[in-house]
Amino acid sequence: QIPVGTEIEGMNILGLVLFALVLGVALKKLGQEGEDLIRFFNSFNEATMVLVTWIMWYVPIGIMFLVGSKIVEMEDIVLLVTSLGKYIFASILGHVIHGGIILPLIYFAATRQNPYQHPDALCFISACSVSSSATLPSMIKCIEENNRVDKRIS
């Protein structure tokens, strides 16, 4: 069955993006009168980034206590440690392969330059491939400071 109209659940993201684009164009057309609202939204964005940064710093503590409570409940701790060790090894190996081989190959294919001479470019490429909104503040900081990308673009 093909969902029609109100049968689709969730937010209308396309409508929200379109509204934001049209509102931005309208505010720019207003000139000086629209600058106050643009400054408000920029300030609101900066405050939101500060809040997300705080959350990113305190979330690991909460997760540590959640995981710790589950570890205390477990009966076979040796099985946990070996399984966790395998997971950590696989995760680190995947990160090394992705960051040390795949991303430099993408950079080389796009620019025909040696990626290991420009480590900041790898930061830019990895930041562009990040999908989590929780990492936005660090990604934006990396792009703006290390790669000198204009704030309006980032």
Salt bridges, closest charged atoms under 4 A:
GLU35 OE2 - LYS28 NZ 3.83
ASP36 OD1 - ARG39 NH2 2.38
GLU46 OE2 - LYS151 NZ 3.11
GLU73 OE1 - LYS70 NZ 3.80
ASP150 OD2 - ARG152 NH2 2.54
